[in-house]
């Protein structure tokens, strides 16, 4: 069994839930990534996040905070 609390949760699910909760504008404020600011879409954001480790890491940290999980890397 994995100790990773995100095990089995897809990046698409994380992003969709964050957008549903915060909306694109607030998400762009919380995580300063251009794909969340300029004509955002799930598809284009996923493409960027899958290629960019630092950005995906920020989304994962915010998602853990959204779920109420403690994360040692609280910096976003």
Buried (B, 14 or more C-beta within 10 A) or exposed (E): EEEEBBEEBEBBEBBEBBBEEBEBEEBBEBBEBEBBEEEBEEEEBBEBBEEBEEBBEBBBBBBBBBEEEEBEEEEE
